[in-house]
Amino acid sequence: MTEQKVRTEDVLTACRTGRFDVRAWRVDAMRIEVGVFVEQTILLVVAGKGRFVSGDRDSVPVAADRIILCPADCCYRLTAEVPLDVLVVRIDGVRFGRSADFGKDTDRGCILLRMTSPLREYTHCLACCLAAGMEDDAFVRLKVCELLYLLRVCYPESVAVALEAGKKRDMDFVRLVERNWNKVRNKAELAAVAGLSIFHLGVKFRESFGKPPYQWLTERRCEAIYQRLVYGRETFRKIGADFHFRSAQHFNDFCKKHFGATPGVIRRTGGNRVVAVDVETV
């Protein structure tokens, strides 16, 4: 069996069994997006310019005609210097065969690639199809299959290894947390939503996120509040209510503790006075 045939069979098997999502993502100029790619994720940069950070690694410049291969559980920070248009391809439930050796090195991090001519044509076509509303499951499955095949053919195997399985996690628990973290006030309420004791919630969090629930929830809350203060137009009362603060004073105290300034100062200065988040570990 030739290597080319092994590649093709691996991709076809993956596309029959995997779960996929493809969407267009626009990041406005001077905006910062922070989060976690739970599944293996491929970013196809259509237009714009910015910088991308994976975990604690140095930032790298991104621009049109670039591809970013992100393994599962990838923490990211994307800053747009000019508006960025990105196609986001999420891949879940896939186990590739021996020709790619996927999953060998979970500390490899993201890999930045320059698009070859076939990938540029593919990206342009996919963007046009999404703009036309072609987003049904059959279409997505076909297009992801095509993308994986092009990546495997156009780039060496050592590069394709970036699309790895990542560490094993309880994906149902991760999705439950991602859906509900901003709907609860504390870890006790999240434990109730998950149907767990507070002790077992802590165990699951350390297994899935590598940190205790209080720390993770506070970090996510800080990131979301900061984004809305600096880039949003909502009133402070609305932001405080959305994040379950008891009063305006409670919200002010939270911002002074974690950002070093009141909400008004943060908005007026565009976050220039914000200091590093101080999160207590519990």
Buried (B, 14 or more C-beta within 10 A) or exposed (E): EEEEEBBBEBBEBBBEEBBBBBEBBEBEEBBBBBBBBBBBBBBBBBBBBBBBBBEEEEEBEBBBBBBBBBBBBBBBBBBBBEBBBBBBBBBBEBEBBEBBBBBEEBEEBBBBBEBBEEBBEBBEEBBEBBEEEBEEEEBBBEBBBBBBBBBBBBBEEEBBBBBBBBBEBEBEBBEBBEEEBEEBEEBEEBBEBBEBEEEEBBEBBEEBBEBBBBBBBBBBBBBBBBBBBBBEEEEBEEBBEBBBBEEEEEBBEBBBEBBBBBBEBBBEEEBEEBEEBEBEEE
